[in-house]
């Protein structure tokens, strides 16, 4: 693992080409940059903004995918749940503190 960069897959875009083959583009977060990588052809691109647009453009341009769905990974839902829990705890703390004083 020495020298490897940590990354976290945050989503996948999945669509079918005209031949019925499934094409998948993965979005990973690496530091501040976002890596968009196609599992079908190996294409990769670093993008600071709009990874969804980059992924969909690749699917439509390179694989003739008319429409694609975004699949979210379990890590995304875990982080979303932790964020919601943190917000709820802050609001509860503020309500208890406001009621006591």
MODELLER restraints for C-alpha pairs under 7 A, 6 or more apart:
rsr = mdl.restraints
at = mdl.atoms
rsr.add(forms.Gaussian(group=physical.xy_distance, feature=features.Distance(at['CA:6:A'], at['CA:30:A']), mean=6.58, stdev=0.5))
rsr.add(forms.Gaussian(group=physical.xy_distance, feature=features.Distance(at['CA:7:A'], at['CA:28:A']), mean=6.10, stdev=0.5))
rsr.add(forms.Gaussian(group=physical.xy_distance, feature=features.Distance(at['CA:7:A'], at['CA:29:A']), mean=5.55, stdev=0.5))
rsr.add(forms.Gaussian(group=physical.xy_distance, feature=features.Distance(at['CA:7:A'], at['CA:30:A']), mean=4.93, stdev=0.5))
rsr.add(forms.Gaussian(group=physical.xy_distance, feature=features.Distance(at['CA:8:A'], at['CA:28:A']), mean=5.25, stdev=0.5))
rsr.add(forms.Gaussian(group=physical.xy_distance, feature=features.Distance(at['CA:8:A'], at['CA:29:A']), mean=5.37, stdev=0.5))
rsr.add(forms.Gaussian(group=physical.xy_distance, feature=features.Distance(at['CA:9:A'], at['CA:26:A']), mean=6.88, stdev=0.5))
rsr.add(forms.Gaussian(group=physical.xy_distance, feature=features.Distance(at['CA:9:A'], at['CA:27:A']), mean=5.76, stdev=0.5))
rsr.add(forms.Gaussian(group=physical.xy_distance, feature=features.Distance(at['CA:9:A'], at['CA:28:A']), mean=4.15, stdev=0.5))
rsr.add(forms.Gaussian(group=physical.xy_distance, feature=features.Distance(at['CA:9:A'], at['CA:29:A']), mean=6.48, stdev=0.5))
rsr.add(forms.Gaussian(group=physical.xy_distance, feature=features.Distance(at['CA:10:A'], at['CA:27:A']), mean=5.87, stdev=0.5))
rsr.add(forms.Gaussian(group=physical.xy_distance, feature=features.Distance(at['CA:10:A'], at['CA:28:A']), mean=5.63, stdev=0.5))
rsr.add(forms.Gaussian(group=physical.xy_distance, feature=features.Distance(at['CA:10:A'], at['CA:29:A']), mean=6.94, stdev=0.5))
rsr.add(forms.Gaussian(group=physical.xy_distance, feature=features.Distance(at['CA:10:A'], at['CA:72:A']), mean=6.39, stdev=0.5))
rsr.add(forms.Gaussian(group=physical.xy_distance, feature=features.Distance(at['CA:10:A'], at['CA:73:A']), mean=5.87, stdev=0.5))
rsr.add(forms.Gaussian(group=physical.xy_distance, feature=features.Distance(at['CA:10:A'], at['CA:75:A']), mean=6.91, stdev=0.5))
rsr.add(forms.Gaussian(group=physical.xy_distance, feature=features.Distance(at['CA:10:A'], at['CA:76:A']), mean=5.66, stdev=0.5))
rsr.add(forms.Gaussian(group=physical.xy_distance, feature=features.Distance(at['CA:11:A'], at['CA:26:A']), mean=6.03, stdev=0.5))
rsr.add(forms.Gaussian(group=physical.xy_distance, feature=features.Distance(at['CA:11:A'], at['CA:27:A']), mean=5.30, stdev=0.5))
rsr.add(forms.Gaussian(group=physical.xy_distance, feature=features.Distance(at['CA:11:A'], at['CA:70:A']), mean=6.75, stdev=0.5))
rsr.add(forms.Gaussian(group=physical.xy_distance, feature=features.Distance(at['CA:11:A'], at['CA:71:A']), mean=5.70, stdev=0.5))
rsr.add(forms.Gaussian(group=physical.xy_distance, feature=features.Distance(at['CA:11:A'], at['CA:72:A']), mean=4.58, stdev=0.5))
rsr.add(forms.Gaussian(group=physical.xy_distance, feature=features.Distance(at['CA:11:A'], at['CA:73:A']), mean=5.69, stdev=0.5))
rsr.add(forms.Gaussian(group=physical.xy_distance, feature=features.Distance(at['CA:12:A'], at['CA:24:A']), mean=6.60, stdev=0.5))
rsr.add(forms.Gaussian(group=physical.xy_distance, feature=features.Distance(at['CA:12:A'], at['CA:25:A']), mean=5.60, stdev=0.5))
rsr.add(forms.Gaussian(group=physical.xy_distance, feature=features.Distance(at['CA:12:A'], at['CA:26:A']), mean=4.42, stdev=0.5))
rsr.add(forms.Gaussian(group=physical.xy_distance, feature=features.Distance(at['CA:12:A'], at['CA:27:A']), mean=6.03, stdev=0.5))
rsr.add(forms.Gaussian(group=physical.xy_distance, feature=features.Distance(at['CA:12:A'], at['CA:70:A']), mean=5.64, stdev=0.5))
rsr.add(forms.Gaussian(group=physical.xy_distance, feature=features.Distance(at['CA:12:A'], at['CA:71:A']), mean=5.07, stdev=0.5))
rsr.add(forms.Gaussian(group=physical.xy_distance, feature=features.Distance(at['CA:12:A'], at['CA:72:A']), mean=6.42, stdev=0.5))
rsr.add(forms.Gaussian(group=physical.xy_distance, feature=features.Distance(at['CA:13:A'], at['CA:24:A']), mean=5.67, stdev=0.5))
rsr.add(forms.Gaussian(group=physical.xy_distance, feature=features.Distance(at['CA:13:A'], at['CA:25:A']), mean=5.16, stdev=0.5))
rsr.add(forms.Gaussian(group=physical.xy_distance, feature=features.Distance(at['CA:13:A'], at['CA:26:A']), mean=6.44, stdev=0.5))
rsr.add(forms.Gaussian(group=physical.xy_distance, feature=features.Distance(at['CA:13:A'], at['CA:68:A']), mean=6.00, stdev=0.5))
rsr.add(forms.Gaussian(group=physical.xy_distance, feature=features.Distance(at['CA:13:A'], at['CA:69:A']), mean=5.50, stdev=0.5))
rsr.add(forms.Gaussian(group=physical.xy_distance, feature=features.Distance(at['CA:13:A'], at['CA:70:A']), mean=4.49, stdev=0.5))
rsr.add(forms.Gaussian(group=physical.xy_distance, feature=features.Distance(at['CA:13:A'], at['CA:71:A']), mean=6.13, stdev=0.5))
rsr.add(forms.Gaussian(group=physical.xy_distance, feature=features.Distance(at['CA:14:A'], at['CA:22:A']), mean=6.89, stdev=0.5))
rsr.add(forms.Gaussian(group=physical.xy_distance, feature=features.Distance(at['CA:14:A'], at['CA:23:A']), mean=5.75, stdev=0.5))
rsr.add(forms.Gaussian(group=physical.xy_distance, feature=features.Distance(at['CA:14:A'], at['CA:24:A']), mean=4.63, stdev=0.5))
rsr.add(forms.Gaussian(group=physical.xy_distance, feature=features.Distance(at['CA:14:A'], at['CA:25:A']), mean=6.61, stdev=0.5))
rsr.add(forms.Gaussian(group=physical.xy_distance, feature=features.Distance(at['CA:14:A'], at['CA:68:A']), mean=5.22, stdev=0.5))
rsr.add(forms.Gaussian(group=physical.xy_distance, feature=features.Distance(at['CA:14:A'], at['CA:69:A']), mean=5.38, stdev=0.5))
rsr.add(forms.Gaussian(group=physical.xy_distance, feature=features.Distance(at['CA:14:A'], at['CA:70:A']), mean=6.45, stdev=0.5))
rsr.add(forms.Gaussian(group=physical.xy_distance, feature=features.Distance(at['CA:15:A'], at['CA:22:A']), mean=5.75, stdev=0.5))
rsr.add(forms.Gaussian(group=physical.xy_distance, feature=features.Distance(at['CA:15:A'], at['CA:23:A']), mean=5.44, stdev=0.5))
rsr.add(forms.Gaussian(group=physical.xy_distance, feature=features.Distance(at['CA:15:A'], at['CA:24:A']), mean=6.72, stdev=0.5))
rsr.add(forms.Gaussian(group=physical.xy_distance, feature=features.Distance(at['CA:15:A'], at['CA:65:A']), mean=5.96, stdev=0.5))
rsr.add(forms.Gaussian(group=physical.xy_distance, feature=features.Distance(at['CA:15:A'], at['CA:67:A']), mean=6.10, stdev=0.5))
rsr.add(forms.Gaussian(group=physical.xy_distance, feature=features.Distance(at['CA:15:A'], at['CA:68:A']), mean=4.21, stdev=0.5))
rsr.add(forms.Gaussian(group=physical.xy_distance, feature=features.Distance(at['CA:15:A'], at['CA:69:A']), mean=6.42, stdev=0.5))
rsr.add(forms.Gaussian(group=physical.xy_distance, feature=features.Distance(at['CA:16:A'], at['CA:22:A']), mean=4.48, stdev=0.5))
rsr.add(forms.Gaussian(group=physical.xy_distance, feature=features.Distance(at['CA:16:A'], at['CA:23:A']), mean=5.90, stdev=0.5))
rsr.add(forms.Gaussian(group=physical.xy_distance, feature=features.Distance(at['CA:16:A'], at['CA:65:A']), mean=5.65, stdev=0.5))
rsr.add(forms.Gaussian(group=physical.xy_distance, feature=features.Distance(at['CA:17:A'], at['CA:63:A']), mean=6.03, stdev=0.5))
rsr.add(forms.Gaussian(group=physical.xy_distance, feature=features.Distance(at['CA:17:A'], at['CA:64:A']), mean=5.54, stdev=0.5))
rsr.add(forms.Gaussian(group=physical.xy_distance, feature=features.Distance(at['CA:17:A'], at['CA:65:A']), mean=4.55, stdev=0.5))
rsr.add(forms.Gaussian(group=physical.xy_distance, feature=features.Distance(at['CA:18:A'], at['CA:64:A']), mean=6.74, stdev=0.5))
rsr.add(forms.Gaussian(group=physical.xy_distance, feature=features.Distance(at['CA:18:A'], at['CA:65:A']), mean=6.95, stdev=0.5))
rsr.add(forms.Gaussian(group=physical.xy_distance, feature=features.Distance(at['CA:23:A'], at['CA:40:A']), mean=5.76, stdev=0.5))
rsr.add(forms.Gaussian(group=physical.xy_distance, feature=features.Distance(at['CA:24:A'], at['CA:38:A']), mean=5.97, stdev=0.5))
rsr.add(forms.Gaussian(group=physical.xy_distance, feature=features.Distance(at['CA:24:A'], at['CA:39:A']), mean=5.51, stdev=0.5))
rsr.add(forms.Gaussian(group=physical.xy_distance, feature=features.Distance(at['CA:24:A'], at['CA:40:A']), mean=6.31, stdev=0.5))
rsr.add(forms.Gaussian(group=physical.xy_distance, feature=features.Distance(at['CA:25:A'], at['CA:36:A']), mean=6.76, stdev=0.5))
rsr.add(forms.Gaussian(group=physical.xy_distance, feature=features.Distance(at['CA:25:A'], at['CA:37:A']), mean=5.51, stdev=0.5))
rsr.add(forms.Gaussian(group=physical.xy_distance, feature=features.Distance(at['CA:25:A'], at['CA:38:A']), mean=4.21, stdev=0.5))
rsr.add(forms.Gaussian(group=physical.xy_distance, feature=features.Distance(at['CA:25:A'], at['CA:39:A']), mean=5.88, stdev=0.5))
rsr.add(forms.Gaussian(group=physical.xy_distance, feature=features.Distance(at['CA:25:A'], at['CA:55:A']), mean=6.16, stdev=0.5))
rsr.add(forms.Gaussian(group=physical.xy_distance, feature=features.Distance(at['CA:26:A'], at['CA:36:A']), mean=5.74, stdev=0.5))
rsr.add(forms.Gaussian(group=physical.xy_distance, feature=features.Distance(at['CA:26:A'], at['CA:37:A']), mean=5.19, stdev=0.5))
rsr.add(forms.Gaussian(group=physical.xy_distance, feature=features.Distance(at['CA:26:A'], at['CA:38:A']), mean=6.19, stdev=0.5))
rsr.add(forms.Gaussian(group=physical.xy_distance, feature=features.Distance(at['CA:27:A'], at['CA:34:A']), mean=6.72, stdev=0.5))
rsr.add(forms.Gaussian(group=physical.xy_distance, feature=features.Distance(at['CA:27:A'], at['CA:35:A']), mean=5.72, stdev=0.5))
rsr.add(forms.Gaussian(group=physical.xy_distance, feature=features.Distance(at['CA:27:A'], at['CA:36:A']), mean=4.66, stdev=0.5))
rsr.add(forms.Gaussian(group=physical.xy_distance, feature=features.Distance(at['CA:27:A'], at['CA:37:A']), mean=6.51, stdev=0.5))
rsr.add(forms.Gaussian(group=physical.xy_distance, feature=features.Distance(at['CA:27:A'], at['CA:51:A']), mean=6.92, stdev=0.5))
rsr.add(forms.Gaussian(group=physical.xy_distance, feature=features.Distance(at['CA:28:A'], at['CA:34:A']), mean=5.60, stdev=0.5))
rsr.add(forms.Gaussian(group=physical.xy_distance, feature=features.Distance(at['CA:28:A'], at['CA:35:A']), mean=5.04, stdev=0.5))
rsr.add(forms.Gaussian(group=physical.xy_distance, feature=features.Distance(at['CA:28:A'], at['CA:36:A']), mean=6.46, stdev=0.5))
rsr.add(forms.Gaussian(group=physical.xy_distance, feature=features.Distance(at['CA:29:A'], at['CA:35:A']), mean=6.24, stdev=0.5))
rsr.add(forms.Gaussian(group=physical.xy_distance, feature=features.Distance(at['CA:32:A'], at['CA:48:A']), mean=6.99, stdev=0.5))
rsr.add(forms.Gaussian(group=physical.xy_distance, feature=features.Distance(at['CA:33:A'], at['CA:46:A']), mean=6.46, stdev=0.5))
rsr.add(forms.Gaussian(group=physical.xy_distance, feature=features.Distance(at['CA:33:A'], at['CA:47:A']), mean=6.01, stdev=0.5))
rsr.add(forms.Gaussian(group=physical.xy_distance, feature=features.Distance(at['CA:33:A'], at['CA:48:A']), mean=4.85, stdev=0.5))
rsr.add(forms.Gaussian(group=physical.xy_distance, feature=features.Distance(at['CA:34:A'], at['CA:46:A']), mean=5.67, stdev=0.5))
rsr.add(forms.Gaussian(group=physical.xy_distance, feature=features.Distance(at['CA:34:A'], at['CA:47:A']), mean=5.30, stdev=0.5))
rsr.add(forms.Gaussian(group=physical.xy_distance, feature=features.Distance(at['CA:34:A'], at['CA:48:A']), mean=5.80, stdev=0.5))
rsr.add(forms.Gaussian(group=physical.xy_distance, feature=features.Distance(at['CA:34:A'], at['CA:51:A']), mean=6.85, stdev=0.5))
rsr.add(forms.Gaussian(group=physical.xy_distance, feature=features.Distance(at['CA:35:A'], at['CA:44:A']), mean=6.98, stdev=0.5))
rsr.add(forms.Gaussian(group=physical.xy_distance, feature=features.Distance(at['CA:35:A'], at['CA:45:A']), mean=5.75, stdev=0.5))
rsr.add(forms.Gaussian(group=physical.xy_distance, feature=features.Distance(at['CA:35:A'], at['CA:46:A']), mean=4.48, stdev=0.5))
rsr.add(forms.Gaussian(group=physical.xy_distance, feature=features.Distance(at['CA:35:A'], at['CA:47:A']), mean=6.24, stdev=0.5))
rsr.add(forms.Gaussian(group=physical.xy_distance, feature=features.Distance(at['CA:36:A'], at['CA:44:A']), mean=5.62, stdev=0.5))
rsr.add(forms.Gaussian(group=physical.xy_distance, feature=features.Distance(at['CA:36:A'], at['CA:45:A']), mean=5.21, stdev=0.5))
rsr.add(forms.Gaussian(group=physical.xy_distance, feature=features.Distance(at['CA:36:A'], at['CA:46:A']), mean=6.23, stdev=0.5))
rsr.add(forms.Gaussian(group=physical.xy_distance, feature=features.Distance(at['CA:36:A'], at['CA:51:A']), mean=6.53, stdev=0.5))
rsr.add(forms.Gaussian(group=physical.xy_distance, feature=features.Distance(at['CA:36:A'], at['CA:55:A']), mean=6.43, stdev=0.5))
rsr.add(forms.Gaussian(group=physical.xy_distance, feature=features.Distance(at['CA:37:A'], at['CA:43:A']), mean=5.74, stdev=0.5))
rsr.add(forms.Gaussian(group=physical.xy_distance, feature=features.Distance(at['CA:37:A'], at['CA:44:A']), mean=4.30, stdev=0.5))
rsr.add(forms.Gaussian(group=physical.xy_distance, feature=features.Distance(at['CA:37:A'], at['CA:45:A']), mean=6.50, stdev=0.5))
rsr.add(forms.Gaussian(group=physical.xy_distance, feature=features.Distance(at['CA:38:A'], at['CA:44:A']), mean=6.36, stdev=0.5))
rsr.add(forms.Gaussian(group=physical.xy_distance, feature=features.Distance(at['CA:59:A'], at['CA:65:A']), mean=5.45, stdev=0.5))
rsr.add(forms.Gaussian(group=physical.xy_distance, feature=features.Distance(at['CA:60:A'], at['CA:66:A']), mean=6.08, stdev=0.5))
